[in-house]
Amino acid sequence: MDFGLTGKRAVVVGASKGLGGASAVALAMEGAEVIALSRSGTLPDGLAPEVAARMSARALDLADEAAVAAFCDEIRADPVQILVNNCGGPPAGPARGQTREAWRKAFESMAMPMFALTDAALDGMVAAGWGRIVTIGSSGIEVPIPGLVLSNGVRGAIAGWSKTLAAEVAAHSVTVNMVLPGRIATDRLAQLDAIRARNSGQDMAAVEAEARATIPAGRYGRPEEFGAVVAFLCSQQASYVTGSMIRVDGGATRSH
Ligand SMILES: NC(=O)c1ccc[n+]([C@@H]2O[C@H](COP(=O)([O-])OP(=O)(O)OC[C@H]3O[C@@H](n4cnc5c(N)ncnc54)[C@H](OP(=O)(O)O)[C@@H]3O)[C@@H](O)[C@H]2O)c1
């Protein structure tokens, strides 16, 4: 199936590795010209030359408000057709006792840059009558993950924003969706498993086995399985999918 993305310009945030990296690669494999943002300003490892040729890396720290504003000006001046929102995961921790500063920092480095980048990208999308906004979330939006309150809380706000926005721009053929990862094998997941191992006194193999046992598919997901879903949501074919939250979790979320 041709997703009809040849020559579309895409910005993918947090795209030097992990879920954003896999999403950027999937879009480039479909022919999109991808700008991959991250603090390091690097492309994912191991790219095929023809995929690398369609990707460019830019250094941008989402926590740097001025840098985000400058990049927003750039995409207002030179529009993109696809925006994949993503961010680094916030520190783990319980709901009780979080400081005001911790909440402020999480909101400012996760939600605020997404809102700003999306507003900037939407100007060109609405004017052109075509656009795709995909935001990477977490299964914690549907079933809060114990010990990850900053992620659960801020992403809840992002989910409300995404759904509201979808209805505002649907008539312009701009779709706005979220993709919710369960447990996809990335550096971030390995870090969280290491924290669980430390806190529980188990070794990593035991922590991973315990986690796998909660997933009907019996394994962690691969980043490329996640990226493929993002690419589909950006495709021409997904034109009537908007305001949705699509799980990529191997069946782990046990609600409808
Ligand atoms: N993996 C999962 O199963 C899973 C499940 C639920 C939710 N999530 C969430 O999905 C998001 C992506 O997860 P991941 O597993 O792909 O994480 P990851 O492997 O740690 O990758 C994070 C990416 O974001 C970039 N990044 C981090 N902080 C940034 C910042 N301040 N400004 C710009 N770029 C930044 C990183 O590059 P640099 O370090 O170069 O900046 C990297 O490219 C996270 O928010 C995570 O919490 C993941």
The ligand as a MOL file (V3000), in Angstrom:
LIG
                    3D

  0  0  0     0  0            999 V3000
M  V30 BEGIN CTAB
M  V30 COUNTS 48 52 0 0 0
M  V30 BEGIN ATOM
M  V30 1 N 8.8480 2.9710 25.4290 0
M  V30 2 C 7.6630 2.7510 25.9380 0
M  V30 3 O 7.1990 1.6290 26.0140 0
M  V30 4 C 6.8410 3.9100 26.4360 0
M  V30 5 C 5.6290 3.6260 27.0910 0
M  V30 6 C 4.8350 4.6820 27.5190 0
M  V30 7 C 5.2290 5.9960 27.3050 0
M  V30 8 N 6.4150 6.2310 26.6790 0 CHG=1
M  V30 9 C 6.7870 7.6400 26.4780 0
M  V30 10 O 7.0580 7.8970 25.1120 0
M  V30 11 C 8.0510 8.9140 25.0090 0
M  V30 12 C 9.1990 8.3850 24.1720 0
M  V30 13 O 9.6940 7.2420 24.8370 0
M  V30 14 P 10.9400 6.4030 24.3330 0
M  V30 15 O 10.7630 5.0700 24.9510 0
M  V30 16 O 11.0940 6.5320 22.8850 0 CHG=-1
M  V30 17 O 12.1320 7.1870 25.0820 0
M  V30 18 P 13.6770 7.2570 24.7040 0
M  V30 19 O 14.1270 5.9990 24.0890 0
M  V30 20 O 14.3340 7.7320 25.9650 0
M  V30 21 O 13.7590 8.4140 23.5900 0
M  V30 22 C 13.4040 9.7380 23.9210 0
M  V30 23 C 13.6810 10.6470 22.7390 0
M  V30 24 O 13.2940 11.9690 23.0910 0
M  V30 25 C 14.4250 12.8460 22.9910 0
M  V30 26 N 14.3100 13.8340 24.0690 0
M  V30 27 C 14.3020 13.5980 25.4010 0
M  V30 28 N 14.1860 14.7480 26.0750 0
M  V30 29 C 14.1090 15.7330 25.1450 0
M  V30 30 C 13.9880 17.1430 25.2110 0
M  V30 31 N 13.9460 17.8090 26.3840 0
M  V30 32 N 13.9530 17.8450 24.0670 0
M  V30 33 C 14.0190 17.2150 22.8650 0
M  V30 34 N 14.1270 15.8820 22.7380 0
M  V30 35 C 14.1730 15.1530 23.8700 0
M  V30 36 C 15.6480 11.9330 23.0980 0
M  V30 37 O 16.7920 12.4300 22.4400 0
M  V30 38 P 17.9160 13.3170 23.1830 0
M  V30 39 O 18.2990 12.5780 24.4260 0
M  V30 40 O 18.9990 13.4330 22.1680 0
M  V30 41 O 17.2570 14.6120 23.4760 0
M  V30 42 C 15.1370 10.6970 22.3540 0
M  V30 43 O 15.2630 10.9060 20.9660 0
M  V30 44 C 8.4770 9.2560 26.4380 0
M  V30 45 O 7.7460 10.3790 26.8610 0
M  V30 46 C 8.0610 8.0290 27.2140 0
M  V30 47 O 7.8270 8.3060 28.5700 0
M  V30 48 C 7.2240 5.2440 26.2420 0
M  V30 END ATOM
M  V30 BEGIN BOND
M  V30 1 1 1 2
M  V30 2 2 2 3
M  V30 3 1 2 4
M  V30 4 1 4 5
M  V30 5 2 4 48
M  V30 6 2 5 6
M  V30 7 1 6 7
M  V30 8 2 7 8
M  V30 9 1 8 9
M  V30 10 1 8 48
M  V30 11 1 9 10
M  V30 12 1 9 46
M  V30 13 1 10 11
M  V30 14 1 11 12
M  V30 15 1 11 44
M  V30 16 1 12 13
M  V30 17 1 13 14
M  V30 18 2 14 15
M  V30 19 1 14 16
M  V30 20 1 14 17
M  V30 21 1 17 18
M  V30 22 2 18 19
M  V30 23 1 18 20
M  V30 24 1 18 21
M  V30 25 1 21 22
M  V30 26 1 22 23
M  V30 27 1 23 24
M  V30 28 1 23 42
M  V30 29 1 24 25
M  V30 30 1 25 26
M  V30 31 1 25 36
M  V30 32 1 26 27
M  V30 33 1 26 35
M  V30 34 2 27 28
M  V30 35 1 28 29
M  V30 36 1 29 30
M  V30 37 2 29 35
M  V30 38 1 30 31
M  V30 39 2 30 32
M  V30 40 1 32 33
M  V30 41 2 33 34
M  V30 42 1 34 35
M  V30 43 1 36 37
M  V30 44 1 36 42
M  V30 45 1 37 38
M  V30 46 2 38 39
M  V30 47 1 38 40
M  V30 48 1 38 41
M  V30 49 1 42 43
M  V30 50 1 44 45
M  V30 51 1 44 46
M  V30 52 1 46 47
M  V30 END BOND
M  V30 END CTAB
M  END
